[in-house]
Amino acid sequence: MTEPRAHALSAKPPTLRIRDLSIEFARRRGPDLRVVDQVSIDIWPGEIVGVIGESGSGKTLTSLATLKMLPKQARIAEGTMHLGETSLHDRTERQMRELRGDQIALIPQDAMQALNPTMRIGRQVGEPLELHSGYGQAQAMDSAQKLLKSVHIREPETRVREYPHQFSGGMQQRAMIAMGLALNPQLIIADEPTTALDVTVQAQILKLLREIRDREGASILFITHDLGVVAEICDWVYVMRHGRIVEEGALRKIFMAPQAEYTRQLLEATPSIHTVPGTRS
């Protein structure tokens, strides 16, 4: 039995509720391979929830299932997913396209791969407004400039006219975050967004995500393999291993009194963590 969350007493439903999600990969011979098994996750309004695990633990597949963007050979075998009161698991691809970017935004791990190298940053950041809100190009570019400013990119009036290769890695990631914010989504899914960045830039991106949560009230699902990052940003933590949730709890509980042996191993493998609330001497 996990400890109750204060949000559960709220009249509002969770921003995201996943129940008993299982994902399988088709194989040419033999039964399908189950890679995510009976996973249940809640994310409440204004909450930053971390899902941590090694490569292959199923954490990214779980987030892709939420977006209905699983690889072709994968399928949802069972389970339900709701964004607020909206069921996700039975929505068509056309319906999901309307939700993506509008109510759910994805910040990927590799911004350089995600950004179109032939399109100016301003067009890319403003594109969700053109697709979902009917903005013209000039209006979208004006909004893109404001969005870049909101993620602390200097001289946004100049930067909107530049291409991704003219941005540093940290600026590319900020541009992806600005794109995700364009339509004020309920849920932001951040899939290892700081992995390719140096420590200083990583800290800046984490600070920016906390600021966005506080300013916009968005919920954030943060996928990572790094406990140090979890300690910096998350309110609640799910620990995944071999496709299953092995432990969940408030940040302080996970770090100060882990119950699962796997969680303890992850903590022992982390050189030092100084930012968990209440752990400083």
PyMOL commands that set and color helices and strands:
alter all, ss='L'
color gray80, all
select helices_A, chain A and resi 6-9+59-67+93-99+111-114+121-133+137-150+156-159+164-166+169-181+199-216+227-233+251-256+261-269
alter helices_A, ss='H'
color red, helices_A
select strands_A, chain A and resi 16-25+33-43+48-52+74-83+86-87+104-107+187-191+219-224+236-241+244-250
alter strands_A, ss='S'
color yellow, strands_A
deselect
rebuild
show_as cartoon
